[in-house]
Amino acid sequence: MNDYKPKPIDTSHVRLPDDILKLSELLAQNTHDIWAKKRIDEGWTYGEKRDDTQKTNPCLVPYADLPAREKEYDRCTSRQVLEILYALGYQLVKQ
């Protein structure tokens, strides 16, 4: 029996400042680039359809060329990390 109950950190009270929201977009792009580099290093190439056997994926394109739903996935991940940092009391200061 699987009794796993996810308990994410509550970030509902966090409102990210505008400069941090801009940072989240840069982090989203970087997240995609890291993912893409790993796939390419593993032998994956661009293909019209994802094919795990042929190792092709339509998302092996620059971040700017991703479909909106794919960008939103990376954006959501980046925002959540930043929101968690703020929720836990961390401050981000640009040097």
N, C-alpha and C positions, 0 to 999 in steps of 0.2 A: 504494500500500500504506500502510495506517495502522499505524505502529509506536509510536503513543502508549502510554506506560506510566505511569499516574498514580503519583506518589510523595508521598503525603500525609505530613505531619510526624507522627512517631510520638508519640502521646500516651497510650500504653497504661500508662505509669507514673504518670500524673497522677491524683490524687484531689482533686476540688474540695471546698473547705470548704463547710459547710452554707449560710453566708450567700451564697456565690458561686453555689451551686445555686439559691437563691431569686432571685438576680439573673438567672440564665439563663432563668427563667420569664418575668420581666419583659421581657427581651430578645426572647424568642420572641413574646410578645404584640406588642411593638413592631415586630418583623419582619413580622408579619401585617398590622398596621395600615399600615405603609409600602407593602407589596404591594397592599393593598386600595385605598389612596388613589390609587396610581398607576393601577390599573385603572379606578377610577371617573373619574379625570381623563381617561383615554383613551376614556371613553364606555361602559365596561362597566357592567352592572347585574346584580342578583341574578336567577338563574333556576334552576329545578329541575335542569337539566342544563347542562353546559358546552357552549356553542355558539360557536365562533370567528367564525362569520358574523354571528350576532345579537348577539355580545359579551355573552353571559350566562354566569354562573358561580355554582354553588351555594356557593362558599366566600366570597362577598361578604357575610359576616355577622360579627358581633363574635367575637373570638377565643374567648370562653367558649362560643359556640354551634357551634364547628367540630367535626366528627367527630374522634374520638380519633386516627385515623391522620394527619389533617392537622395537628393540634396537635403530634404527635410529630415530624413533618418539621421544623417550626419550632424545636422544642425541641432536636433533634439538631444543627441548624445553630448555634444559640446556644451549646450546650455545647461543640461543637467549637472555636468561636472562642475561648472562655474557656480550654479545655484547651490550645490552641496557645500562647496567651499565657503560661500557666504553664510549659509545656514549654520555652519559649524564655527562661525566667527572669524574666519580668515579674511585678510584684506589683500587685495592685489594692488601693488604699487608699481607703476612704470618707472624704470630708472633712466 
